[in-house]
Amino acid sequence: MPQYLELSFQGYFLSTDPAKLDLKTIHQFLAYESYWAQGIPMAEVKKSIEHSLNFGIYQGESQVGFARIISDYATIAYLGDVFILEEHRGLGLSKWLMKAIMNHPDLQGLRRWVLLTSTAAELYKRYGFTQLPKPEIYMEKYDPHVYQRHQNQPPLKPPRGIMDDCTNE
């Protein structure tokens, strides 16, 4: 049975047990309140959680915060979908969440951490995050309308020959 991180702080509980996650709360926040995942379908939220190390914060049985890590657990980690519900902000929960993430035993010794933020840079700076020192070497493929375009459509199949350039030589 996997070992899950579980901590308590001022009447709140943090857990990495995915069975405790409230998918409805997470989806509600991401799809309707976040600036980065507007319109994300529930199916995509479920899929993202299935492939991540998830951190949930709870007050009693209610989920009030969330973050997830995508990592190979050896060299790199991406921190994403971080939130504390508005009525629970200002209580130190985001700092507690970040401390738990940064101290998680499976996330030690990584060469690089990555995250995107337009609202909480000061929080992340406390934990060693900095602006990109060489933004000219950073690249991304970004599709801001992916959720709206793909809602209610079957998954696309790759065109014939799409893997032609990926041969083993």
N, C-alpha and C positions, 0 to 999 in steps of 0.2 A: 504494500500500500504506500503511495507517495507521501512524503512528508510535506506538510503545508506550513507556511509561516503564519503564526497567529499572535497578535499583539493587542494590548488595550491601552487606552489613553483618555482620561477625563470623561468616562462614560461612553466612549466609542470603541469599536472593535475593528481591527484590520485582519484580513485573511487573504491568502492566495488560493484558497480552495475554490475551484471553479463551480462547484455544486452550490455554493452560497450566493453566486451572482444573481442579481435581479435583472434579467435581460430586458424586461419592459422599461425599467428605470433608465438603464444604460441607453437603450434605443431612443427613448423619449428625449433625453438630453442631447445625444449626438445629432439626431435627425431634426430637432426643432429648436434647440437652444444654442448649440455650438456654432461657431463661425466656420469651422473647418470640415464638417461632415453633414451639412444641410441636406436633407432628403435621403440620407442613407437608408436603404431598405433593411428590415429586420434580418433577412437572410444573410446580408453582408456583415451585419454586426455579429451574428452567431458565428459565421465563418472566421471572422477576425479574432474572436475570443478563443475559438478552438485551436488556433495556431499561435497563441501568445501566452506569456506568463502574466497573469492578471492579478491585480491588487484591488480588493474591494474594501471600502470603509462603510461600517454599519453603525446605526444607533438602534439598539434593540434588534428587531427583525427587518428594519428599513435600511436599504442601501442609500448612502448619502454622498459617496465619492467613489472614484474609479481611476485607474491608470492601467496601461498594459505595456509590456515589453516584448519586442520582437528581437530575437537574438540567436546567434549560433553558439552562445555560451563560451566562446573561446576568444573571439577577437572584437566583436562589435555588438552594440545594442541600440535599438531605436525605441525611444520613449514616446508614446502617443496616447491620444484620447484621455488626457488627464482632466478631471473635473471634480469639483466639490459643489454640491447643490447650493444655490444662493443662500438659503436660510441657515446654512451651516458654515458659511465663510467667516473669516475673521477670528476663528477660534484656534488657529495653529494647525489645522488638519492638513493643509497642503504641505507644510514643513515636515510634519510627522510622516506623511505619505512618502515624500521625497527621501527622508532619512531611511525609511524602511526599504525603499527600492535600492538606494545606493549601498545599503549594508546587506542586501540579500546575498546569502552565501554562493548562489549559483551565478552571480553577476560580478564576481571579483576578478581582477586581473585582466579586464578587457582593455584593449588598446584604444578603442574609440566608442564614444556614445554620441548619438545624434538625436536631435529633436527640432521641432518647428514651433515657434510661438510668435505672436504679435502682441500679447498682453501680459506675459508673466516672466519676462527676461530677468528681472531682478531676483525673483524666486530661484530660478535655475542657476544664476551666477553664484549663489551661496553654496552650490553643490559642485562647483568646478566647471560649469558650462561657460563657454565664451563665444563671441562672434566668430565666424569663420576667418581664420588667419589668411587664407588664400581662396577667397570666393571664386576666383577665376578658374580654379580646378574642379569646382563642384558643378555637377550636372544633375538634372532631373528630367523625368518625363511626367508631366502634370496634365491631368484632364479634369478641370473643375466641374464639368457637367456630366460626368460618368453616371452618376446615380439617376439623374433625370432622364438621360437618354436610354438607359438600359432597364428601367422599370417596366414590368409587364412584357418583357421580350425574352424569348428563349436564349440561352447562352449561344454565342457565336462559335462555330467550328472554324479552326484555322484553315485557310485556303490550302488546296493541294500544293505540295512542294514547299510549304512554309519552313520546314526544317532542313531544306536542301543545303543551306550554308553551315549547318551544324554537324558535319560529318566527322567521324574520328579518322584521323590520318596517321 
